[in-house]
Amino acid sequence: MIRPAPHIVKAKKREIQVRHRNGRKFSMAPKRLAEIDRLLVRRYGRELPDDDAGRDDALIMLHHFAHGSDPLKRITAWLARRAPWMPPAEADALIGRVFAKPIKWGSDTMGKRLRLTWIERTQLRITTIWAVDITRAEAAAIQALTRRLARQAKRRLKGAKPRHEYEASAVGHGQPWIAEGISKATWYRRQKQPPLQ
């Protein structure tokens, strides 16, 4: 058996440690928080807008923070960074509302709530939230086509010809045995014979 390189073994062990830190299983919550934050930065920049959309997006983030460790500290730090325009009284009311009943959203519901498009999802490499403008079947078809085109491009780089070029240069192209009035097998057998001198 061939052993993997030491750096690969070390990377795998590190991944296992991260996934099972402190005896807990790996959680997708931090990944989703990072993805939502990336989306908000893409849409608005470093600060959320001081309007209803900004407040609604802040509420979504706070609900996600409420399910993690040390939520109050993380929420206040995030609000100070992303919504410095929010008055303390309004921030306290928002935090109280979130802690009263923290909500967990599914992938589809979160996509509708954030109005996440397929293009944004693909460009930002978001995997925990589904896009609102495409079905899973349509996405599977797009991904299959993308993979097929990538494999085709890779084959072209290695020198493979497109089928029409290959067939045009093939020995029996155009079925010449029909024009000669013989069978296909006979035609190929005659091609193998050395020419008469």
C-alpha positions as CSV (number, residue, x, y, z in Angstrom):
1,M,0.0,0.0,0.0
2,I,1.3,3.5,-0.9
3,R,1.3,5.9,2.0
4,P,0.2,9.5,1.3
5,A,2.7,12.3,1.6
6,P,3.3,13.6,5.1
7,H,1.8,17.0,4.3
8,I,-1.4,15.4,3.1
9,V,-1.7,13.3,6.3
10,K,-1.1,16.4,8.4
11,A,-3.8,18.4,6.5
12,K,-6.3,15.5,7.0
13,K,-5.6,15.3,10.7
14,R,-6.0,19.1,11.0
15,E,-9.3,18.9,9.2
16,I,-10.6,16.2,11.6
17,Q,-9.5,18.3,14.5
18,V,-11.4,21.3,13.2
19,R,-14.5,19.3,12.5
20,H,-14.6,17.7,15.9
21,R,-13.3,20.5,18.1
22,N,-14.0,20.1,21.8
23,G,-15.8,16.8,21.1
24,R,-18.5,18.6,19.1
25,K,-19.3,17.8,15.5
26,F,-18.7,20.2,12.7
27,S,-21.4,22.8,12.4
28,M,-22.5,24.5,9.2
29,A,-23.7,27.6,11.1
30,P,-20.3,29.5,10.9
31,K,-20.1,28.7,7.2
32,R,-23.6,30.1,6.6
33,L,-22.8,33.2,8.7
34,A,-19.7,33.8,6.6
35,E,-21.6,33.3,3.3
36,I,-24.4,35.8,4.4
37,D,-21.8,38.3,5.4
38,R,-20.0,37.9,2.1
39,L,-23.3,38.5,0.2
40,L,-24.1,41.6,2.3
41,V,-20.6,43.1,1.7
42,R,-21.0,42.4,-2.0
43,R,-24.4,44.1,-2.2
44,Y,-23.8,47.1,0.2
45,G,-20.1,47.4,0.9
46,R,-18.8,47.3,4.5
47,E,-21.8,49.0,6.0
48,L,-25.5,48.1,5.7
49,P,-27.7,50.8,4.3
50,D,-29.7,52.8,6.9
51,D,-33.1,51.7,5.5
52,D,-35.6,48.8,5.8
53,A,-33.5,46.5,3.7
54,G,-30.5,47.0,5.8
55,R,-32.5,46.5,9.0
56,D,-34.0,43.3,7.6
57,D,-30.6,41.9,6.6
58,A,-29.2,42.8,10.0
59,L,-32.1,40.9,11.6
60,I,-31.3,37.8,9.6
61,M,-27.7,37.9,10.7
62,L,-28.6,38.4,14.4
63,H,-30.9,35.3,14.2
64,H,-28.0,33.3,13.0
65,F,-25.6,34.7,15.6
66,A,-28.2,33.8,18.3
67,H,-27.6,30.1,17.7
68,G,-23.9,30.2,18.2
69,S,-21.6,30.6,21.1
70,D,-21.4,33.9,23.1
71,P,-24.1,35.4,20.9
72,L,-24.5,38.8,22.7
73,K,-20.8,39.7,22.3
74,R,-20.7,38.6,18.6
75,I,-24.0,40.5,17.8
76,T,-22.8,43.8,19.4
77,A,-19.4,43.5,17.6
78,W,-21.1,42.8,14.3
79,L,-23.6,45.6,14.6
80,A,-20.9,48.1,15.5
81,R,-19.0,47.0,12.4
82,R,-21.8,46.7,9.9
83,A,-24.5,49.0,11.2
84,P,-22.8,51.8,13.1
85,W,-25.7,54.1,12.2
86,M,-28.1,52.1,14.3
87,P,-29.0,53.9,17.6
88,P,-28.3,51.9,20.8
89,A,-32.0,51.8,21.8
90,E,-32.9,50.3,18.4
91,A,-30.1,47.8,18.5
92,D,-31.2,46.7,22.0
93,A,-34.8,46.3,20.8
94,L,-33.6,44.2,17.8
95,I,-31.4,42.0,20.1
96,G,-34.3,41.5,22.5
97,R,-36.6,40.5,19.6
98,V,-34.0,38.0,18.4
99,F,-33.3,36.5,21.8
100,A,-37.0,36.2,22.5
101,K,-37.4,33.7,19.6
102,P,-34.3,32.9,17.5
103,I,-35.3,31.5,14.1
104,K,-33.5,28.9,12.0
105,W,-34.2,29.1,8.3
106,G,-33.9,26.3,5.7
107,S,-31.8,26.7,2.6
108,D,-34.8,27.5,0.3
109,T,-36.5,29.9,2.8
110,M,-33.2,31.7,3.4
111,G,-32.7,32.1,-0.4
112,K,-36.1,33.7,-0.7
113,R,-35.6,35.9,2.3
114,L,-32.2,37.2,0.9
115,R,-33.4,37.2,-2.7
116,L,-30.3,35.3,-3.6
117,T,-29.8,34.8,-7.4
118,W,-28.0,31.9,-9.0
119,I,-25.3,34.3,-10.4
120,E,-24.6,35.6,-6.9
121,R,-24.6,32.1,-5.4
122,T,-22.2,30.9,-8.0
123,Q,-19.8,33.9,-8.0
124,L,-19.7,34.1,-4.2
125,R,-19.5,30.2,-3.9
126,I,-22.4,30.1,-1.5
127,T,-23.4,26.5,-0.7
128,T,-25.6,26.6,2.4
129,I,-28.4,28.8,0.8
130,W,-30.4,28.0,-2.3
131,A,-31.0,30.5,-5.1
132,V,-34.5,31.9,-5.6
133,D,-34.5,32.1,-9.4
134,I,-33.6,28.5,-10.3
135,T,-34.9,25.0,-9.5
136,R,-32.6,22.2,-8.4
137,A,-33.2,20.4,-11.6
138,E,-32.2,23.4,-13.7
139,A,-29.1,23.9,-11.6
140,A,-28.1,20.2,-12.0
141,A,-28.5,20.6,-15.8
142,I,-26.3,23.7,-15.8
143,Q,-23.6,22.0,-13.6
144,A,-23.6,18.9,-15.8
145,L,-23.2,21.1,-19.0
146,T,-20.4,23.0,-17.3
147,R,-18.6,19.8,-16.3
148,R,-19.0,18.4,-19.8
149,L,-17.6,21.5,-21.5
150,A,-14.7,21.5,-19.0
151,R,-13.9,17.9,-19.8
152,Q,-14.2,18.6,-23.5
153,A,-11.8,21.6,-23.3
154,K,-9.3,19.4,-21.3
155,R,-9.5,16.7,-24.1
156,R,-8.9,19.4,-26.8
157,L,-5.7,20.6,-24.9
158,K,-4.4,17.0,-25.0
159,G,-4.9,16.9,-28.7
160,A,-8.2,15.1,-29.2
161,K,-10.1,16.1,-32.3
162,P,-13.8,16.9,-32.5
163,R,-15.9,14.0,-33.8
164,H,-16.6,15.6,-37.2
165,E,-12.9,16.1,-37.8
166,Y,-12.0,12.6,-36.7
167,E,-14.7,11.0,-38.9
168,A,-13.7,13.2,-41.9
169,S,-10.2,11.9,-41.7
170,A,-11.2,8.3,-40.9
171,V,-10.2,5.6,-43.4
172,G,-13.8,4.4,-44.2
173,H,-15.5,7.8,-44.2
174,G,-18.3,8.1,-46.7
175,Q,-18.9,4.3,-46.9
176,P,-16.8,3.7,-50.0
177,W,-17.7,0.0,-50.0
178,I,-21.2,1.0,-51.2
179,A,-19.8,2.8,-54.3
180,E,-17.6,-0.2,-55.1
181,G,-20.6,-2.6,-54.6
182,I,-18.9,-4.8,-52.0
183,S,-19.4,-5.5,-48.3
184,K,-17.9,-3.4,-45.6
185,A,-15.8,-6.3,-44.3
186,T,-14.4,-7.0,-47.8
187,W,-13.5,-3.3,-48.3
188,Y,-11.6,-3.2,-45.0
189,R,-9.9,-6.5,-45.8
190,R,-8.7,-5.1,-49.2
191,Q,-7.4,-2.0,-47.4
192,K,-5.1,-4.2,-45.3
193,Q,-3.6,-6.0,-48.4
194,P,-0.4,-4.6,-49.8
195,P,-0.9,-2.9,-53.2
196,L,-0.1,-5.0,-56.3
197,Q,3.0,-4.0,-58.2
